[in-house]
Amino acid sequence: MVGMTVWEYKVVEPNMKIRDRIEVMEREFNHVGEEGWELCSDHAGSYTFKRPRPA
């Protein structure tokens, strides 16, 4: 199993009105993006990010 990536995951679930959620998520996306997280799923009001786990 060479080159297999081990991912770590982070789920963000903003608990607020959709209008406010957008602003909060934009701020959160910018923050997690700097830390190497990428969005892999967004459904039912929750957002799942993943990034390669350091070896």
C-alpha positions in Angstrom: 0.0 0.0 0.0 2.4 2.7 -1.1 1.2 6.3 -1.5 -2.0 5.8 0.4 -3.1 9.1 2.0 -4.4 9.0 5.5 -6.9 11.9 5.9 -8.0 13.7 9.0 -11.5 15.2 9.1 -13.2 18.2 10.7 -16.9 18.8 10.7 -18.3 22.3 11.1 -22.0 22.7 11.9 -23.0 26.4 12.2 -26.2 26.6 14.2 -27.8 29.8 12.9 -29.9 31.3 10.2 -28.7 30.6 6.7 -28.1 34.3 6.0 -25.6 34.5 9.0 -24.2 31.1 8.2 -22.8 32.2 4.9 -20.7 35.0 6.5 -19.5 32.7 9.3 -18.6 29.9 6.8 -16.7 32.3 4.6 -14.6 33.3 7.6 -14.2 29.7 8.6 -13.3 28.6 5.0 -10.5 31.3 4.9 -9.2 30.1 8.3 -9.2 26.4 7.6 -7.9 26.9 4.1 -4.7 28.5 5.6 -4.3 25.4 7.7 -4.5 23.1 4.7 -8.1 21.9 5.0 -10.2 21.5 2.0 -14.0 21.1 1.8 -15.1 17.5 0.9 -18.8 17.6 1.8 -21.5 20.0 2.5 -25.0 18.8 3.1 -27.7 19.1 5.7 -26.2 22.3 7.1 -22.8 20.7 8.1 -19.5 21.1 6.3 -16.8 18.4 6.3 -13.2 19.3 5.7 -10.3 17.0 5.1 -6.5 17.3 4.9 -3.7 14.8 4.7 -2.6 13.7 8.1 1.1 14.3 8.7 3.2 11.1 8.7 
